[in-house]
Amino acid sequence: MKNYNGFTLIEIIVATLILSLAGLGVFGIFQIALKTLAGDKQREGAIAMLDEKMEIARNLPYGSVGTIGGVVAGNLAQEEQIEKNNVSYTIKTQIIYVDDPYDGTEDGAPEDELAIDYKKVKIDIEWQTSQGIKSVGTATIVAPKGIENTEGGGTLRIISLNASGEPAPEAIVLLKNNVVSPTVSTTLQTGSGGILNIPGLIPSDESYQIKVYRDGYNIDYTCAVDDDGLGCSQAEGNPQPTKAHASILEGRRTEISFNIDLLASLTINTLHESIPNIWTINTDGTGYDQNNVSFDQCANGNYVFGWRDFRQSNNPRIYAQKYSGAETQLWAEDLAVTTANNQNNPDIAVDSDCYSYIAWQDDRNGNQDIYLDKINAAGASLWLGSKKVETENNSADQSNPVIAINASSTAIYLVWQDTRNDAGDIYAQTLDLSGSQVWMPETQFNLSALGAQSLPALAIDNEEAIYGAWQDDSSGRSQIMLQKIDAGGNIVWTAGDVRAGVDASAEQQNVKIAFDDFNNYIYVIWQDQRLGYWHIYLQKFDLDGNRIWVEDKRVDGATDIVDARNPDLAIDYGGNVFAVWNDNRFGTNDVFIQKISGEGNRNWTDDIRINLEAAGVQENPAIIINNNGYIVAAWQDNILGNYDIKAARFLEDLTAPSTIPYVSVTLTGSKKIGENPIIKKYSQSFTTNGSGVVFLDNLEWDSYEAAAGGGYEIKKTEPPLPIDILPGESRTLNIFLE
């Protein structure tokens, strides 16, 4: 075999690759070295210019040490650009007076009446490199010949504060004055305490224009006294600014505060939803309270309302009023159901002939008893006065009655709270339509003999079995319990009372119960404190007392730190549950509604607020589905100072809101820049997009009102107007239009 000297092709390729990689590494190091040398050279050039500029300032006469347009006037430029060795340098010079504490300060002890002891010269140079902006800087003191400078002038103190009134440090201050000679136009900065003292300013009346801001913060500013529309308000002038341009007086200090804080954002949605007709039920004008409303609808479409009323010299009595389906008042005056005092907790039901049955409690006999009356279509008592519900122990207190009429209008069913055995049990009775009691004696609903049972609720199924619910504290906390009684007054669930909630860890109160006529289910709703605050929960049962849902269903969509209370419910022909309650998500109580499917799902992303007026307190709602299948709700409302009874009737199916696109919206803040005329600091118009949305950023913290254009009327907003926006906050405003 012959042996040839040399390299194969593969060896040559590998060697070339190794040499190339080594060369690239060397080239990279060489490039880095070149950049480092270039950076050092640029920095050396900047330092040389810095020394040169500082020497120029030091060698000027003291009176000439200042900047053109600066607080300390002189011949030096505040900012200049210099090209050197193909590099663009920005040179910034700032010169201010210094009040040296050695001889006292302007507001110190001892007090220095001349707060311009010497000057501080600060020079910074910046230039752009491939690694970003680089800078160098230096500062020096320039003192006058002799003991102290005598140039005079006045002092401007600028204080930058945040929305809470605390210091806003390192705020940028723009100071301009085109009236004095030489003119002033400079940029300064407050210190760590949010204070900037500017001594030695030329005296001038209302001519120092000031703007204060920081990146990501709002701008606060002064305005010219302006009659002609040349200043902060070009349209109408501003003869009396809220914060006028500053005046400087010889030997005096002017102090002005500015408020800056983080900018906020707001998303505005323009929407349509079903808007109800809302009217006041009671006709009393005495200023006394009406509350605790109950109501029902007749087969002919008329509504009958009952409530507790204090118009008789603040003595609570039960009153009633009747309205047509079109909200026309049918009784000339509110009906005083009885003349006894201290009446409370009315409940009302109507039969197929539109006779009204009203139950309540009062203490005319010394203890609390249950009374009942039957009212005809004209508002007259058919029993010639109320009837007392007799019990086996009339000396005990009976209270909180709930009444219902069976589907055939042949029987009255009644449950109440009774103290004959202990702090409270739940009892039931059936009466015929003449008011005669059928069961002898009345039936105790609860099987548990422990604790107190209170605040019952009642429903009747198609077989005229009675379902009762109440709150029971026998476990040490209030829990919602259920029981069933047949038409003969016999307990059905003999194994024991049934707990409504799956979760029994917290207080449960204010139960309501309803029967689904078409699907034969029982729905139970209550308020529950399992999350720390009160919220509304729902559970579904079959007629044997078995829970259908594995978990209790949360109804309200309020945040976890809001209290939702006083629920009620009604079931439509499709087996959907409409729940109402009051909660304080907007500060005071409003009435909300949510639709829950038969599977326990919330149908609407957002709860719908029924009351259109945001002022006052709205609470203790009641709800029915009327003969047309639409929602009617009633509640107590103190928007006029005292409580009145309000009702809302929807004229269409209540559905989730839909968007309205391309709506002009004007947003106006409460802060002012002018006093006479009043000129708002912020008032801007926007148009929502094709999805009915407009997003506004860079908003100052403020309280804002909104108005709609294009022929639209705002029916309500959520949250109610004005909407308060805090620094750095992102909020949403839903505007409902017609």
ZADOMAR-124929 format. One line per 8 residues: for each residue x, y, z of C-alpha. Coordinates in steps of 0.02 Angstrom, whole numbers, padded with zeros to 5 digits, always signed. Layout:
BEGIN
X Y Z ~ ...
This chain:
BEGIN
+00000 +00000 +00000 ~ +00063 +00171 -00045 ~ +00067 +00311 +00085 ~ +00030 +00484 +00017 ~ +00075 +00643 +00116 ~ -00065 +00779 +00130 ~ -00244 +00804 +00195 ~ -00407 +00732 +00142
-00552 +00845 +00089 ~ -00646 +00812 +00252 ~ -00494 +00859 +00354 ~ -00476 +01020 +00257 ~ -00662 +01064 +00286 ~ -00650 +01029 +00474 ~ -00491 +01130 +00490 ~ -00569 +01274 +00394
-00722 +01271 +00508 ~ -00614 +01274 +00665 ~ -00511 +01419 +00600 ~ -00671 +01512 +00549 ~ -00748 +01492 +00721 ~ -00587 +01549 +00803 ~ -00582 +01697 +00685 ~ -00760 +01744 +00725
-00722 +01741 +00910 ~ -00571 +01851 +00886 ~ -00672 +01967 +00774 ~ -00809 +01978 +00907 ~ -00684 +02021 +01041 ~ -00610 +02149 +00924 ~ -00782 +02226 +00894 ~ -00817 +02237 +01081
-00648 +02317 +01107 ~ -00685 +02445 +00971 ~ -00854 +02486 +01050 ~ -00775 +02503 +01221 ~ -00641 +02619 +01152 ~ -00773 +02721 +01061 ~ -00879 +02732 +01219 ~ -00730 +02787 +01321
-00688 +02917 +01190 ~ -00867 +02983 +01190 ~ -00866 +02992 +01380 ~ -00699 +03081 +01380 ~ -00771 +03207 +01257 ~ -00923 +03233 +01369 ~ -00815 +03259 +01524 ~ -00706 +03383 +01431
-00859 +03483 +01379 ~ -00928 +03471 +01556 ~ -00767 +03545 +01627 ~ -00767 +03680 +01493 ~ -00948 +03731 +01528 ~ -00921 +03733 +01715 ~ -00764 +03841 +01696 ~ -00863 +03965 +01592
-00994 +03977 +01729 ~ -00863 +03998 +01865 ~ -00775 +04138 +01773 ~ -00931 +04242 +01740 ~ -00968 +04391 +01850 ~ -01087 +04338 +01989 ~ -01229 +04440 +01916 ~ -01211 +04353 +01748
-01215 +04177 +01818 ~ -01387 +04121 +01759 ~ -01480 +04046 +01613 ~ -01583 +04120 +01473 ~ -01765 +04098 +01530 ~ -01711 +04023 +01695 ~ -01762 +04069 +01871 ~ -01590 +04148 +01891
-01573 +04254 +01734 ~ -01409 +04258 +01640 ~ -01322 +04222 +01475 ~ -01303 +04033 +01482 ~ -01419 +03922 +01380 ~ -01532 +03804 +01478 ~ -01511 +03673 +01341 ~ -01399 +03663 +01188
-01344 +03533 +01060 ~ -01161 +03512 +01014 ~ -01091 +03395 +00880 ~ -00917 +03329 +00919 ~ -00828 +03185 +00834 ~ -00992 +03134 +00750 ~ -01080 +03123 +00918 ~ -01228 +03235 +00966
-01218 +03294 +01146 ~ -01362 +03377 +01240 ~ -01302 +03498 +01373 ~ -01426 +03550 +01509 ~ -01385 +03689 +01630 ~ -01488 +03733 +01783 ~ -01448 +03875 +01902 ~ -01548 +03910 +02060
-01528 +04016 +02215 ~ -01484 +03931 +02380 ~ -01542 +03989 +02551 ~ -01397 +03937 +02663 ~ -01452 +03888 +02840 ~ -01291 +03964 +02913 ~ -01373 +04135 +02929 ~ -01551 +04068 +02949
-01680 +04021 +02821 ~ -01831 +04111 +02755 ~ -01954 +04024 +02870 ~ -01832 +03960 +03000 ~ -01762 +04020 +03165 ~ -01671 +04134 +03148 ~ -01763 +04199 +02996 ~ -01664 +04253 +02844
-01755 +04394 +02757 ~ -01646 +04374 +02601 ~ -01659 +04194 +02542 ~ -01535 +04207 +02398 ~ -01367 +04179 +02483 ~ -01280 +04104 +02332 ~ -01310 +04008 +02171 ~ -01300 +03823 +02131
-01244 +03778 +01954 ~ -01289 +03604 +01892 ~ -01236 +03542 +01720 ~ -01284 +03375 +01640 ~ -01229 +03307 +01471 ~ -01320 +03164 +01381 ~ -01280 +03070 +01220 ~ -01352 +02921 +01127
-01254 +02759 +01106 ~ -01295 +02587 +01041 ~ -01317 +02535 +01224 ~ -01439 +02676 +01262 ~ -01425 +02851 +01332 ~ -01268 +02891 +01430 ~ -01240 +03042 +01541 ~ -01117 +03135 +01652
-01149 +03281 +01767 ~ -01077 +03395 +01897 ~ -01128 +03538 +02010 ~ -01042 +03681 +02099 ~ -01079 +03830 +02210 ~ -01051 +04008 +02151 ~ -01048 +04137 +02291 ~ -01053 +04327 +02277
-00909 +04436 +02332 ~ -00935 +04498 +02508 ~ -01042 +04426 +02646 ~ -01209 +04404 +02554 ~ -01294 +04440 +02390 ~ -01414 +04588 +02384 ~ -01504 +04555 +02220 ~ -01676 +04538 +02305
-01835 +04475 +02224 ~ -01970 +04360 +02294 ~ -01985 +04174 +02330 ~ -02105 +04048 +02254 ~ -02138 +03890 +02354 ~ -02220 +03748 +02256 ~ -02290 +03600 +02353 ~ -02338 +03442 +02258
-02463 +03329 +02348 ~ -02551 +03168 +02300 ~ -02739 +03134 +02308 ~ -02725 +03095 +02494 ~ -02637 +03258 +02534 ~ -02469 +03173 +02559 ~ -02309 +03236 +02476 ~ -02285 +03190 +02293
-02095 +03191 +02278 ~ -01989 +03226 +02124 ~ -02129 +03310 +02027 ~ -02081 +03402 +01868 ~ -02117 +03590 +01877 ~ -02132 +03695 +01720 ~ -02115 +03881 +01760 ~ -02146 +04017 +01631
-02165 +04205 +01633 ~ -02167 +04304 +01470 ~ -02208 +04469 +01558 ~ -02048 +04497 +01658 ~ -01882 +04544 +01579 ~ -01788 +04437 +01555 ~ -01924 +04309 +01526 ~ -01929 +04145 +01621
-01954 +03972 +01544 ~ -01876 +03830 +01641 ~ -01902 +03654 +01708 ~ -01869 +03613 +01891 ~ -01909 +03471 +02011 ~ -01980 +03458 +02186 ~ -01878 +03371 +02318 ~ -01910 +03210 +02413
-02036 +03303 +02522 ~ -02131 +03369 +02373 ~ -02071 +03548 +02401 ~ -01979 +03665 +02284 ~ -01920 +03837 +02342 ~ -01875 +03959 +02204 ~ -01801 +04119 +02277 ~ -01746 +04274 +02181
-01893 +04285 +02060 ~ -01932 +04453 +01982 ~ -02087 +04529 +02061 ~ -02238 +04517 +01945 ~ -02427 +04510 +01965 ~ -02520 +04349 +01914 ~ -02398 +04308 +01775 ~ -02299 +04155 +01833
-02374 +04007 +01740 ~ -02346 +03840 +01828 ~ -02375 +03660 +01776 ~ -02337 +03513 +01891 ~ -02336 +03330 +01838 ~ -02246 +03165 +01839 ~ -02239 +03024 +01712 ~ -02400 +02925 +01730
-02479 +03062 +01836 ~ -02606 +03197 +01797 ~ -02557 +03379 +01767 ~ -02606 +03517 +01888 ~ -02583 +03695 +01829 ~ -02622 +03878 +01849 ~ -02729 +03981 +01731 ~ -02720 +04160 +01673
-02849 +04288 +01728 ~ -02927 +04294 +01557 ~ -03083 +04384 +01496 ~ -03055 +04351 +01311 ~ -03033 +04163 +01298 ~ -02845 +04158 +01276 ~ -02800 +04055 +01429 ~ -02860 +03891 +01504
-03034 +03911 +01427 ~ -03026 +03972 +01249 ~ -03212 +03965 +01219 ~ -03276 +04080 +01355 ~ -03131 +04157 +01446 ~ -03088 +04131 +01628 ~ -03102 +04295 +01725 ~ -03096 +04206 +01894
-02979 +04056 +01886 ~ -02985 +03928 +02024 ~ -02795 +03932 +02029 ~ -02729 +04092 +01948 ~ -02551 +04117 +01885 ~ -02437 +04156 +02032 ~ -02392 +04331 +02091 ~ -02219 +04369 +02161
-02193 +04514 +02282 ~ -02027 +04589 +02330 ~ -01959 +04509 +02488 ~ -02113 +04397 +02509 ~ -02148 +04214 +02483 ~ -02291 +04148 +02376 ~ -02346 +03969 +02414 ~ -02454 +03863 +02296
-02504 +03680 +02314 ~ -02532 +03563 +02168 ~ -02615 +03392 +02173 ~ -02550 +03255 +02061 ~ -02573 +03067 +02069 ~ -02579 +02913 +01960 ~ -02687 +02920 +01804 ~ -02840 +02808 +01795
-02943 +02727 +01657 ~ -03127 +02705 +01621 ~ -03220 +02586 +01505 ~ -03392 +02651 +01454 ~ -03524 +02531 +01386 ~ -03683 +02599 +01306 ~ -03823 +02472 +01330 ~ -04008 +02439 +01316
-04108 +02334 +01438 ~ -04290 +02316 +01483 ~ -04338 +02470 +01582 ~ -04489 +02450 +01698 ~ -04627 +02571 +01737 ~ -04598 +02626 +01917 ~ -04731 +02708 +02024 ~ -04766 +02750 +02206
-04898 +02642 +02289 ~ -04946 +02738 +02446 ~ -05033 +02907 +02426 ~ -04986 +02973 +02598 ~ -04901 +03143 +02599 ~ -04871 +03164 +02786 ~ -04688 +03117 +02780 ~ -04705 +02961 +02887
-04630 +02793 +02838 ~ -04712 +02653 +02741 ~ -04621 +02485 +02737 ~ -04632 +02294 +02740 ~ -04731 +02278 +02578 ~ -04823 +02124 +02517 ~ -04929 +02110 +02359 ~ -05021 +01994 +02242
-05115 +02001 +02075 ~ -05295 +01959 +02037 ~ -05352 +01855 +01890 ~ -05421 +02015 +01811 ~ -05248 +02094 +01813 ~ -05270 +02211 +01963 ~ -05136 +02221 +02097 ~ -05167 +02232 +02285
-05028 +02298 +02397 ~ -05017 +02293 +02586 ~ -04887 +02373 +02699 ~ -04848 +02441 +02872 ~ -04882 +02627 +02886 ~ -04835 +02758 +03018 ~ -04945 +02902 +02958 ~ -05055 +02895 +03113
-04940 +02997 +03226 ~ -04802 +02869 +03204 ~ -04913 +02724 +03264 ~ -04884 +02577 +03146 ~ -05041 +02512 +03060 ~ -05078 +02405 +02909 ~ -05133 +02495 +02750 ~ -05177 +02433 +02576
-05204 +02502 +02401 ~ -05265 +02431 +02237 ~ -05201 +02468 +02061 ~ -05254 +02414 +01889 ~ -05137 +02317 +01777 ~ -05097 +02484 +01695 ~ -05047 +02561 +01863 ~ -05205 +02663 +01890
-05252 +02690 +02072 ~ -05421 +02606 +02104 ~ -05458 +02655 +02284 ~ -05480 +02841 +02314 ~ -05377 +02832 +02474 ~ -05257 +02709 +02549 ~ -05358 +02584 +02650 ~ -05327 +02576 +02838
-05359 +02391 +02866 ~ -05386 +02414 +03053 ~ -05375 +02552 +03183 ~ -05271 +02453 +03309 ~ -05094 +02514 +03340 ~ -04927 +02424 +03338 ~ -04965 +02318 +03187 ~ -04827 +02238 +03086
-04774 +02107 +02958 ~ -04921 +02111 +02838 ~ -04940 +01974 +02709 ~ -05069 +01972 +02570 ~ -05147 +01846 +02450 ~ -05295 +01856 +02329 ~ -05420 +01725 +02273 ~ -05496 +01695 +02101
-05633 +01825 +02134 ~ -05503 +01957 +02179 ~ -05547 +01958 +02362 ~ -05394 +02006 +02461 ~ -05340 +01916 +02620 ~ -05222 +02014 +02732 ~ -05136 +01939 +02885 ~ -05031 +02034 +03013
-04983 +02038 +03196 ~ -05030 +02166 +03329 ~ -05033 +02182 +03518 ~ -05208 +02249 +03552 ~ -05231 +02112 +03683 ~ -05065 +02141 +03769 ~ -04967 +02006 +03678 ~ -04933 +01981 +03493
-05076 +01894 +03401 ~ -05113 +01852 +03219 ~ -05259 +01939 +03135 ~ -05338 +01915 +02967 ~ -05462 +02012 +02860 ~ -05549 +01986 +02693 ~ -05568 +02139 +02581 ~ -05684 +02151 +02431
-05648 +02235 +02265 ~ -05709 +02403 +02332 ~ -05595 +02399 +02484 ~ -05726 +02351 +02614 ~ -05706 +02214 +02746 ~ -05817 +02064 +02708 ~ -05799 +02001 +02887 ~ -05851 +02167 +02963
-05683 +02181 +03045 ~ -05527 +02077 +03069 ~ -05527 +01903 +03144 ~ -05403 +01841 +03272 ~ -05320 +01673 +03237 ~ -05362 +01574 +03393 ~ -05231 +01454 +03461 ~ -05217 +01328 +03602
-05112 +01455 +03696 ~ -05177 +01629 +03663 ~ -05067 +01704 +03799 ~ -04909 +01666 +03699 ~ -04844 +01778 +03562 ~ -04890 +01738 +03383 ~ -04797 +01838 +03251 ~ -04729 +01846 +03072
-04880 +01773 +02982 ~ -04872 +01710 +02802 ~ -05032 +01677 +02703 ~ -05074 +01583 +02543 ~ -05233 +01536 +02447 ~ -05247 +01367 +02362 ~ -05267 +01354 +02173 ~ -05453 +01319 +02183
-05482 +01467 +02300 ~ -05567 +01359 +02430 ~ -05446 +01370 +02576 ~ -05330 +01492 +02665 ~ -05164 +01427 +02729 ~ -05072 +01517 +02867 ~ -04905 +01492 +02957 ~ -04829 +01593 +03097
-04698 +01599 +03235 ~ -04760 +01552 +03409 ~ -04679 +01562 +03583 ~ -04796 +01445 +03679 ~ -04661 +01313 +03706 ~ -04499 +01412 +03709 ~ -04416 +01554 +03613 ~ -04508 +01503 +03456
-04588 +01364 +03353 ~ -04677 +01366 +03185 ~ -04864 +01330 +03177 ~ -04988 +01312 +03035 ~ -05177 +01325 +03015 ~ -05305 +01308 +02875 ~ -05459 +01420 +02865 ~ -05607 +01420 +02749
-05649 +01577 +02650 ~ -05764 +01638 +02789 ~ -05617 +01641 +02909 ~ -05664 +01486 +03010 ~ -05520 +01379 +03069 ~ -05518 +01201 +02999 ~ -05382 +01108 +03096 ~ -05418 +01081 +03278
-05295 +01115 +03347 ~ -05165 +01202 +03239 ~ -05015 +01098 +03183 ~ -04837 +01124 +03241 ~ -04728 +01127 +03086 ~ -04555 +01096 +03158 ~ -04510 +00928 +03235 ~ -04356 +00994 +03323
-04392 +01047 +03502 ~ -04222 +01130 +03526 ~ -04180 +01313 +03504 ~ -04288 +01446 +03424 ~ -04376 +01431 +03257 ~ -04426 +01596 +03176 ~ -04471 +01694 +03019 ~ -04568 +01561 +02923
-04605 +01551 +02737 ~ -04743 +01454 +02648 ~ -04781 +01367 +02482 ~ -04921 +01252 +02422 ~ -04906 +01116 +02289 ~ -05036 +01052 +02167 ~ -05096 +00922 +02293 ~ -05120 +01060 +02423
-04979 +00997 +02530 ~ -04896 +01137 +02628 ~ -04709 +01167 +02628 ~ -04640 +01272 +02768 ~ -04466 +01346 +02787 ~ -04392 +01443 +02933 ~ -04230 +01484 +03020 ~ -04178 +01371 +03164
-04041 +01412 +03291 ~ -04038 +01243 +03382 ~ -03863 +01207 +03315 ~ -03792 +01368 +03387 ~ -03812 +01466 +03225 ~ -03964 +01503 +03118 ~ -03994 +01370 +02985 ~ -04135 +01358 +02859
-04248 +01207 +02889 ~ -04396 +01133 +02790 ~ -04546 +01024 +02828 ~ -04701 +00964 +02735 ~ -04880 +00949 +02799 ~ -05018 +00864 +02700 ~ -05190 +00939 +02670 ~ -05253 +00860 +02832
-05121 +00944 +02939 ~ -05009 +00791 +02961 ~ -04819 +00796 +02959 ~ -04753 +00707 +02802 ~ -04564 +00705 +02827 ~ -04574 +00614 +02992 ~ -04389 +00571 +02996 ~ -04352 +00751 +03040
-04343 +00927 +02977 ~ -04238 +00945 +02820 ~ -04092 +01067 +02813 ~ -04100 +01177 +02658 ~ -03916 +01213 +02633 ~ -03778 +01090 +02591 ~ -03657 +01206 +02681 ~ -03704 +01228 +02863
-03546 +01320 +02917 ~ -03620 +01495 +02936 ~ -03774 +01596 +02981 ~ -03925 +01582 +02866 ~ -04075 +01697 +02875 ~ -04227 +01772 +02787 ~ -04290 +01620 +02694 ~ -04421 +01620 +02555
-04494 +01467 +02468 ~ -04588 +01440 +02304 ~ -04668 +01294 +02212 ~ -04636 +01260 +02027 ~ -04812 +01214 +01969 ~ -04758 +01142 +01803 ~ -04608 +01037 +01856 ~ -04655 +00992 +02036
-04502 +01059 +02123 ~ -04479 +01167 +02277 ~ -04354 +01311 +02273 ~ -04284 +01386 +02433 ~ -04188 +01551 +02439 ~ -04100 +01632 +02587 ~ -03959 +01747 +02639 ~ -03800 +01661 +02696
-03640 +01720 +02783 ~ -03523 +01579 +02730 ~ -03408 +01702 +02640 ~ -03398 +01822 +02786 ~ -03525 +01942 +02712 ~ -03708 +01906 +02674 ~ -03745 +01832 +02503 ~ -03896 +01752 +02421
-03906 +01563 +02396 ~ -04033 +01448 +02313 ~ -04072 +01262 +02329 ~ -04193 +01147 +02237 ~ -04292 +01002 +02313 ~ -04407 +00867 +02251 ~ -04573 +00841 +02339 ~ -04496 +00709 +02454
-04372 +00833 +02527 ~ -04219 +00777 +02428 ~ -04094 +00907 +02367 ~ -04075 +00910 +02179 ~ -03913 +01011 +02172 ~ -03753 +00944 +02248 ~ -03702 +01122 +02296 ~ -03802 +01273 +02350
-03810 +01397 +02205 ~ -03743 +01573 +02232 ~ -03871 +01695 +02160 ~ -03801 +01870 +02178 ~ -03652 +01932 +02079 ~ -03597 +02061 +02207 ~ -03416 +02063 +02265 ~ -03374 +01961 +02418
-03360 +02117 +02527 ~ -03540 +02171 +02495 ~ -03692 +02123 +02599 ~ -03838 +02052 +02499 ~ -03997 +02029 +02602 ~ -04187 +02005 +02602 ~ -04212 +01888 +02454 ~ -04377 +01841 +02371
-04413 +01732 +02220 ~ -04542 +01693 +02087 ~ -04545 +01554 +01956 ~ -04601 +01579 +01776 ~ -04689 +01456 +01660 ~ -04523 +01390 +01596 ~ -04461 +01341 +01768 ~ -04340 +01487 +01780
-04315 +01568 +01950 ~ -04314 +01758 +01962 ~ -04232 +01812 +02124 ~ -04233 +01987 +02198 ~ -04137 +02056 +02347 ~ -04055 +02215 +02407 ~ -03868 +02243 +02420 ~ -03749 +02388 +02450
-03624 +02364 +02308 ~ -03645 +02548 +02261 ~ -03635 +02614 +02439 ~ -03818 +02609 +02493 ~ -03945 +02471 +02464 ~ -04020 +02448 +02292 ~ -04139 +02313 +02228 ~ -04064 +02186 +02107
-04134 +02041 +02007 ~ -04055 +01886 +01931 ~ -04126 +01745 +01825 ~ -04078 +01566 +01873 ~ -04111 +01419 +01759 ~ -04187 +01256 +01820 ~ -04009 +01187 +01821 ~ -03954 +01322 +01942
-03855 +01430 +01819 ~ -03855 +01619 +01821 ~ -03928 +01676 +01654 ~ -03855 +01852 +01658 ~ -03674 +01898 +01679 ~ -03721 +02052 +01779 ~ -03863 +02071 +01903 ~ -03993 +02198 +01847
-04032 +02344 +01961 ~ -04221 +02371 +01961 ~ -04231 +02542 +02044 ~ -04180 +02675 +01919 ~ -04145 +02811 +02048 ~ -03976 +02789 +02130 ~ -04008 +02905 +02277 ~ -04080 +02846 +02442
-04101 +02669 +02509 ~ -04204 +02535 +02422 ~ -04233 +02373 +02516 ~ -04349 +02230 +02570 ~ -04407 +02183 +02394 ~ -04550 +02067 +02347 ~ -04581 +01990 +02175 ~ -04716 +01903 +02073
-04737 +01845 +01893 ~ -04894 +01933 +01830 ~ -05031 +01860 +01721 ~ -04935 +01910 +01563 ~ -04781 +01817 +01621 ~ -04684 +01977 +01660 ~ -04593 +02030 +01817 ~ -04672 +02145 +01947
-04573 +02195 +02101 ~ -04607 +02307 +02251 ~ -04494 +02377 +02387 ~ -04474 +02518 +02513 ~ -04380 +02674 +02456 ~ -04324 +02828 +02554 ~ -04265 +02936 +02410 ~ -04379 +03077 +02472
-04319 +03063 +02652 ~ -04453 +02948 +02723 ~ -04490 +02772 +02660 ~ -04622 +02749 +02526 ~ -04680 +02592 +02437 ~ -04622 +02582 +02256 ~ -04669 +02455 +02123 ~ -04591 +02413 +01955
-04685 +02330 +01812 ~ -04590 +02262 +01662 ~ -04680 +02271 +01496 ~ -04574 +02140 +01408 ~ -04469 +01988 +01446 ~ -04324 +02034 +01557 ~ -04166 +01988 +01464 ~ -03980 +02024 +01476
-03931 +02198 +01416 ~ -03887 +02223 +01232 ~ -03761 +02348 +01163 ~ -03802 +02511 +01076 ~ -03660 +02561 +00958 ~ -03597 +02733 +00906 ~ -03669 +02835 +01048 ~ -03597 +03006 +01088
-03554 +03018 +01273 ~ -03493 +03173 +01364 ~ -03393 +03143 +01522 ~ -03373 +03290 +01642 ~ -03271 +03294 +01802 ~ -03307 +03392 +01959 ~ -03140 +03483 +01971 ~ -03144 +03664 +01916
-03021 +03783 +01833 ~ -03141 +03930 +01837 ~ -03260 +03995 +01970 ~ -03366 +04126 +01882 ~ -03419 +04062 +01760 ~ -03390 +03885 +01822 ~ -03270 +03798 +01703 ~ -03235 +03614 +01728
-03058 +03551 +01714 ~ -03115 +03399 +01616 ~ -03262 +03391 +01496 ~ -03239 +03285 +01340 ~ -03354 +03199 +01215 ~ -03324 +03027 +01143 ~ -03417 +02904 +01032 ~ -03430 +02721 +01075
-03374 +02598 +00943 ~ -03477 +02468 +00848 ~ -03483 +02362 +01006 ~ -03547 +02507 +01112 ~ -03381 +02528 +01202 ~ -03259 +02670 +01225 ~ -03099 +02655 +01327 ~ -03030 +02811 +01410
-02857 +02812 +01486 ~ -02754 +02953 +01560 ~ -02902 +03007 +01666 ~ -02871 +03112 +01820 ~ -02943 +03049 +01984 ~ -03109 +03139 +02004 ~ -03298 +03119 +02019 ~ -03374 +03111 +01845
-03548 +03140 +01771 ~ -03600 +03074 +01601 ~ -03725 +03132 +01469 ~ -03781 +03047 +01309 ~ -03810 +03130 +01141 ~ -03897 +03077 +00982 ~ -04072 +03083 +01057 ~ -04035 +02951 +01189
-04092 +02968 +01369 ~ -03995 +02891 +01512 ~ -04116 +02786 +01614 ~ -03988 +02724 +01739 ~ -03802 +02689 +01758 ~ -03703 +02559 +01851 ~ -03622 +02614 +01959 ~ -03738 +02762 +01989
-03677 +02934 +01937 ~ -03571 +03022 +01984 ~ -03439 +02887 +01969 ~ -03288 +02913 +02081 ~ -03123 +02860 +02003 ~ -02972 +02843 +02117 ~ -02788 +02862 +02069 ~ -02724 +02716 +01967
-02896 +02636 +01962 ~ -02977 +02550 +01812 ~ -03166 +02559 +01817 ~ -03314 +02517 +01705 ~ -03469 +02625 +01682 ~ -03624 +02542 +01607 ~ -03745 +02670 +01536 ~ -03922 +02608 +01501
-04011 +02710 +01368 ~ -04179 +02734 +01289
